[in-house]
Amino acid sequence: MDRIVVLADIHGVLPALEAVLAEPDVAAADVIVLAGDIASGPQPVETLDLLVGLGERAVWVRGNADRELVEMARGSFKGDPPDPVSPWAASQLRDDQVELLAALPTTVTLGDTLFCHATPRDDEEMVLVDSPIARWATVLGGVPEEVRTVVCGHTHMPFARQVDRRLVVNAGSIGMPYGAPGASWALLTPAGVQLRRTALPDTAADQLAKDSSYPGIEEWLDAYLRSNYSDTEALEAFRPRSEV
């Protein structure tokens, strides 16, 4: 496997996923790793159907939002929903899609690279690009020595950094990026890691407004597609959770 593409945090945003899948380097990839939080968003059913159509090229990893969708669909979710769209998305899923998400692994290792959603040990643990090395050492303490690269998502902000001679890569977010606009993803080749960004078509918001039956689609679009949260805002909001 010479070329691995990592798509994280798609969040049911079909136009963003379609734009990234049309990229030549994505089309040519040997493997497309789906690093969690795949369907919780305005087009969950269509997003999952498109990804299933990738066949064996797709390697699936479950994120916390996928786990929560399963719990909501099965009526076992406890507490308040994390956002307004997730209960609606859960209600849209077919039974086969609920079973698909429920059966996904939380980590996958290909060669010397481990793929997860948040961290290797927890699907919603928060670690940031500027988290202290001691925090990173604790989070990665259980990772086998032969794993030299860890690739994740969850925080919606791409980065690559060294952690005690390991490379840690965050692929960013396809559907709900923080920082610069556009869908962010990662390309792994024998030459190294490239953090990529794909601009969305000007028609993406109109397309979602037309195609999604989510009642709150206009508010969602205003928050996540017509504008986007800055990385500074996101880092400050996540920092207390990253220091646990």
TAFEN-V175996 format. One record per helix or strand of 3 or more residues. SS is the DSSP state (a for helix, b for strand). FROM is the first residue (numbers start at 1). LEN is the number of residues. If there is no record, write none. Layout:
BEGIN
ss/from/len
SS/FROM/LEN
SS/FROM/LEN
END
This chain:
BEGIN
ss/from/len
b/3/5
a/14/8
a/24/4
b/31/5
a/44/9
a/55/3
b/58/4
a/64/11
a/84/9
a/95/8
b/107/4
b/113/4
a/133/7
b/149/4
b/159/5
b/166/5
b/183/7
b/192/7
a/204/8
a/217/8
a/231/12
END
